[in-house]
Amino acid sequence: MNEVARASTLMTVPASGRAMRLVVLLGVVSLFADMTYEGACSIAGPFLATLGASGTVVGVVAGSGELAGYALRLWSGRLANRTHRYWAITLAGYAVNLLAVPLLAVAGHWSLAAAPMVLERAGKAVRTPARDVMLSYATTYTGRGWGFGLHEALDQTGATVGPLIVAGVLLWRGDYRIAFAVLLIPALAALALLALARLAYPRPEDLEPAAAAIAAQDFSPAFWFYVGATCLVAAAYADYPLLAYHFERAGSVPQQWIAVLYAVAMAVDGLAALVMGRWFDRRGIAVLVGATSLSALVTPLAFAGGFGLAVAAAVLWGIGMGAQESIMRAAIAQLTPAARRGTAYGLFNLLFGVAWFSGSVVMGWLYDLSIAGLVAFSVSLQLAALPVFVVSARLARRASGAGPRRTG
């Protein structure tokens, strides 16, 4: 069946059904992708420790990966806006993102492991804005929060299974390298499904009616306040590799349980994304006030010591990540015109990534110097973000002239 015939067949399905199918297809791709790179992330900190890395090195490597993973998104988003080649950009990014992970199996020093870790994040940077624009077209019908939340829930299903696979390999063989090599299997599955999704939906932009587009072409004050608040959260959010490094070093969590805790966090992330996505469609940006208040408790619990507190920290860390990966993305689609949405996602992710990198470096340095200082830094910045989210929410409501759209 050629693309014209395939598109003609899809047009017989109601628009809402076509939109939901695309959300689910991209969600299943993310499921296998997250099995790959979140499985790797769950053991990245301890793996670097076995290769001789210090806490500062772990913070710099993790932060550098996040910087690359966000800084390139401005370029990628603009490229998507200019060319509308959403699928080509997404496919290329996923290929780099996923195939870098098995390379960790052959790294013999932390400096050699750092390269594929950063490369994996760079691949994610290339594909994320184009993929999120495609999702934004589909969520016109599903509800922004619900559509992005459902995608994140599927995404986090994989992020839960991946670390469990890694934990199983470590229990079986106790070898980080074998665990990284096994992750090639879900990587190839994700790429195959993505190719099928591209064949089924050659023009995802057709899913968003012209009437749904925001008339203004400039970014609003609500958008800029929103970005400022999310950057404060990004700078204050501890990377899981740093938390895992502390668990290993302090002995508060047994080695094989570190990956399991990450799986717990990913499961909470997926559930929180669904709940907060539906809540976002009713209440708007103000939902992030509650999510950020909870995530501010992560570092006090994680670095206090004890297995029970580490579990609580992992749960709250997952709630915060659920907000970042669902409603933070949904809000960008709500606040920006479709014609500039690729650039908006790229710009948002660039600033978010710079803030994340800066915070990661500072927290890695503070870990070696003063854990109390690290906790104070993390908590104070997240609390500072709360009133900025409130201002953004009020400006968005004033600009729309109505309350948040209700769905369902």
C-alpha positions in Angstrom: 0.0 0.0 0.0 1.5 3.4 -1.0 1.4 6.5 1.1 -1.6 8.0 -0.8 -3.7 4.9 -0.3 -2.6 4.6 3.3 -3.5 8.2 4.0 -6.9 7.7 2.3 -7.6 4.7 4.5 -6.7 6.6 7.7 -9.0 9.4 6.7 -12.0 7.1 7.0 -11.2 7.0 10.8 -12.6 9.9 12.8 -10.0 12.6 13.5 -10.0 11.9 17.3 -9.3 8.2 16.6 -6.4 9.0 14.2 -5.0 11.4 16.8 -5.2 8.9 19.6 -3.5 6.2 17.4 -0.6 8.5 16.7 -0.2 9.3 20.5 -0.2 5.6 21.3 2.2 4.7 18.5 4.7 7.3 19.5 4.1 6.2 23.1 5.0 2.6 22.3 8.1 3.7 20.5 9.1 5.7 23.6 8.3 2.6 25.8 11.1 0.6 24.0 13.4 3.6 23.8 13.1 4.2 27.6 13.8 0.5 28.3 17.1 1.2 26.6 18.4 4.5 27.9 16.6 4.6 31.3 17.9 1.1 31.9 21.4 2.5 31.3 20.7 5.6 33.4 19.8 3.5 36.4 23.3 2.2 36.7 25.3 5.1 35.1 26.4 6.6 38.4 27.6 3.4 40.1 29.2 2.3 36.8 31.2 5.5 36.6 32.2 5.0 40.3 33.7 1.5 39.4 35.7 3.3 36.6 37.3 5.7 39.2 35.0 8.8 38.8 34.5 11.2 41.7 31.2 12.9 42.7 32.3 16.0 40.8 33.0 13.9 37.7 29.6 12.2 38.0 27.9 15.6 38.2 29.8 17.1 35.3 29.2 14.0 33.0 25.5 13.9 33.9 25.2 17.6 33.5 27.1 17.7 30.2 24.9 15.0 28.8 21.8 17.0 29.8 23.3 20.2 28.4 23.9 18.5 25.0 20.5 16.9 25.3 18.8 20.3 25.6 21.1 22.8 23.9 20.8 21.1 20.5 17.0 21.2 20.7 16.9 24.9 19.7 18.6 24.0 16.4 16.6 20.9 16.0 13.3 22.7 16.7 14.1 25.4 14.2 15.0 22.8 11.6 11.7 21.1 12.2 9.8 24.4 11.8 11.7 25.3 8.6 11.7 21.9 6.8 8.6 20.2 8.3 10.6 17.0 8.0 9.5 15.8 11.4 9.9 12.1 10.7 13.4 12.3 9.2 14.6 14.4 12.2 13.0 12.1 14.7 14.3 8.9 13.1 17.9 10.3 13.0 17.8 11.4 16.6 16.4 8.1 17.9 19.1 6.2 16.0 21.9 8.1 17.7 20.1 8.2 21.1 19.6 4.5 21.3 22.6 3.0 19.6 25.0 4.9 21.8 23.9 2.9 24.9 25.4 -0.5 24.0 28.8 1.3 23.4 29.1 1.6 27.2 29.7 -2.2 27.4 33.2 -1.6 26.0 34.2 1.5 28.0 37.3 0.9 30.2 37.7 4.3 31.8 35.2 6.9 33.0 36.4 9.3 30.3 35.5 6.7 27.6 32.1 6.0 29.2 31.4 9.8 29.2 31.4 10.0 25.4 28.5 7.6 24.7 26.6 9.0 27.7 26.8 12.5 26.2 26.1 11.2 22.6 22.9 9.4 23.9 21.6 12.7 25.2 22.6 14.5 22.0 20.5 12.1 20.0 17.6 12.7 22.3 18.1 16.4 21.7 17.8 16.0 17.9 14.6 14.0 17.9 12.6 15.5 20.8 11.3 18.9 19.4 10.1 17.3 16.1 8.4 14.4 18.0 6.8 16.8 20.5 5.4 19.0 17.6 3.8 15.8 16.1 2.3 15.0 19.5 1.1 18.6 19.9 -0.9 18.2 16.6 -2.5 15.0 17.9 -3.3 16.4 21.3 -5.6 19.1 19.8 -8.3 16.3 20.0 -7.2 14.3 23.0 -6.5 17.3 25.4 -3.0 18.6 25.8 -2.5 17.3 29.3 -4.1 13.9 28.7 -2.3 13.3 25.4 1.1 14.2 26.7 0.3 12.4 29.9 -0.7 9.2 28.1 2.5 9.3 26.0 4.5 9.8 29.2 2.7 6.9 30.9 3.7 4.5 28.0 7.1 6.0 28.0 7.6 5.3 31.7 6.3 1.8 31.4 9.5 1.2 29.4 11.5 3.3 31.9 10.2 0.9 34.6 10.9 -2.3 32.8 14.4 -1.2 31.6 16.0 -0.8 35.1 14.3 -4.0 36.2 16.0 -5.8 33.3 19.3 -4.3 34.3 18.7 -5.3 37.9 18.0 -8.9 36.8 21.2 -9.0 34.8 23.2 -7.7 37.8 21.6 -10.3 40.0 22.4 -13.0 37.4 25.9 -12.0 36.4 26.9 -9.0 38.5 28.4 -7.3 35.4 27.5 -3.8 34.2 28.9 -4.4 30.7 26.5 -7.3 30.0 23.6 -5.2 31.2 24.5 -2.5 28.7 24.8 -5.0 25.9 21.4 -6.5 26.6 19.8 -3.1 26.1 20.5 -3.3 22.3 17.4 -5.5 21.9 14.8 -2.9 23.0 16.8 -0.2 21.0 16.3 -2.1 17.8 12.6 -2.7 18.6 12.0 1.1 19.1 13.6 1.9 15.7 11.5 -0.7 13.9 8.2 0.6 15.4 9.2 4.2 14.6 9.6 3.3 11.0 6.2 1.8 11.0 4.6 4.9 12.6 6.2 7.1 9.9 4.6 4.9 7.2 1.1 5.2 8.9 1.2 9.0 9.5 3.3 10.7 6.8 1.8 14.1 7.5 1.0 14.5 11.3 0.5 18.2 10.9 -2.9 17.5 9.1 -4.3 16.3 12.5 -4.5 19.9 13.9 -7.3 22.0 12.4 -6.3 25.5 11.4 -9.0 26.9 13.7 -7.1 25.4 16.7 -4.0 27.5 16.0 -3.1 30.4 18.3 -3.5 33.7 16.4 -0.6 35.5 17.9 2.9 34.8 16.4 5.0 36.2 19.3 5.8 34.4 22.5 3.6 35.8 25.3 4.6 37.1 28.8 3.0 33.9 30.2 5.4 31.8 28.1 8.5 33.7 29.4 7.4 33.5 33.1 6.7 29.8 32.6 10.1 29.2 31.1 11.7 31.1 33.9 9.9 29.0 36.5 10.8 25.7 34.8 14.5 26.7 34.6 14.5 27.2 38.4 13.2 23.7 38.8 15.7 22.3 36.3 18.7 23.9 38.1 17.5 22.5 41.5 16.6 18.9 40.3 19.2 16.3 41.3 20.2 13.9 38.6 19.4 10.3 39.4 23.1 9.3 38.7 24.1 11.6 41.6 21.5 10.1 43.9 22.6 6.6 42.9 26.2 7.5 43.4 25.3 8.6 46.9 23.3 5.5 47.6 26.3 3.3 46.6 28.9 5.4 48.4 26.8 5.8 51.6 25.6 2.2 51.6 22.1 3.3 52.2 20.8 1.2 49.3 22.2 -2.2 48.3 23.8 -2.2 44.8 21.1 -4.4 43.2 18.3 -2.3 44.7 19.6 1.0 43.2 18.2 0.0 39.7 15.0 -1.2 41.4 14.5 2.1 43.1 14.9 3.8 39.7 12.3 1.5 38.3 10.0 2.5 41.2 10.6 6.2 40.3 9.8 5.5 36.7 6.5 3.7 37.5 5.5 6.6 39.7 6.5 9.0 36.9 4.1 7.3 34.5 1.2 7.2 36.9 1.8 10.8 37.9 1.9 11.9 34.3 -1.6 10.5 33.7 -3.1 12.1 36.8 -1.4 15.4 36.4 -2.2 15.5 32.6 -5.9 15.2 33.3 -5.6 17.7 36.1 -3.7 20.1 33.8 -6.6 20.1 31.3 -8.8 21.3 34.1 -6.5 23.6 36.1 -3.7 24.7 33.8 -0.2 25.7 34.7 -1.1 26.0 38.4 -0.8 22.2 38.7 3.0 22.6 38.6 2.9 24.4 42.0 1.8 21.2 43.7 4.2 19.0 41.7 7.2 21.3 42.5 6.3 21.5 46.2 6.6 17.7 46.4 9.8 17.4 44.4 11.5 19.9 46.7 11.5 17.2 49.3 13.7 14.8 47.2 17.2 15.9 48.3 16.4 16.2 52.0 15.1 12.6 52.0 17.7 11.1 49.6 20.7 12.5 51.5 19.4 12.0 55.0 20.4 8.3 55.0 18.4 5.1 55.4 16.7 2.8 52.9 13.1 3.9 53.8 13.9 7.6 53.1 15.7 6.6 49.9 12.5 4.9 48.7 10.4 8.0 49.6 12.9 10.2 47.7 12.6 7.9 44.7 8.8 8.2 44.7 8.8 12.0 44.9 11.6 12.2 42.3 9.3 10.2 40.0 6.4 12.6 40.6 8.6 15.6 39.7 9.8 13.9 36.6 6.2 13.0 35.6 5.4 16.7 35.7 8.5 17.6 33.7 7.9 15.1 31.0 4.2 15.6 30.5 2.5 18.8 31.6 5.7 20.9 31.2 5.6 19.9 27.5 1.8 20.2 27.2 2.0 23.8 28.5 4.3 24.8 25.7 1.8 23.6 23.1 -0.9 25.6 25.0 1.1 28.8 25.2 2.5 29.0 21.7 1.3 29.3 18.1 1.5 26.2 15.9 3.6 28.1 13.3 6.4 28.6 15.9 5.9 25.5 18.0 9.1 23.7 16.9 11.2 26.8 17.8 9.2 27.1 21.1 10.1 23.6 22.1 13.7 24.0 21.0 14.1 27.3 22.9 12.3 26.0 26.0 14.6 22.9 26.0 17.7 24.9 25.4 17.1 27.2 28.5 15.9 24.2 30.5 19.0 22.3 29.6 21.4 25.1 30.4 19.7 25.5 33.8 19.9 21.7 34.4 23.6 21.5 33.5 24.5 24.5 35.7 22.6 23.0 38.6 24.1 19.5 38.1 27.6 20.9 38.2 26.9 23.0 41.3 25.3 20.0 43.1 28.1 17.6 42.1 30.6 20.1 43.5 28.5 20.7 46.6 28.2 16.9 47.2 32.0 16.7 47.6 32.0 19.9 49.7 28.8 20.0 51.8 25.7 17.8 51.4 23.8 20.2 53.6 24.7 23.0 51.1 23.5 20.8 48.2 20.1 20.2 50.0 19.7 23.9 50.7 20.5 24.8 47.1 18.0 22.4 45.7 15.1 23.2 48.0 15.5 27.0 47.9 15.4 27.2 44.1 12.3 24.9 43.8 10.5 27.0 46.3 11.4 30.2 44.4 9.8 28.7 41.3 6.3 28.5 42.9 5.3 32.1 42.7 6.6 32.4 39.2 4.3 29.5 38.1 1.4 31.3 39.7 2.2 34.5 37.8 2.4 32.6 34.5 -0.9 30.8 35.2 -2.7 34.1 35.8 -1.2 35.7 32.7 -2.3 32.7 30.6 -5.8 32.9 31.9 -6.0 36.6 31.3 -4.7 36.2 27.7 -7.3 33.5 27.0 -10.1 35.3 28.5 -11.4 32.1 30.0 -10.5 29.3 32.3 -8.6 26.2 31.2 -10.4 24.0 28.7 -12.1 21.0 30.2 -12.0 17.7 28.5 -13.6 14.4 29.2 
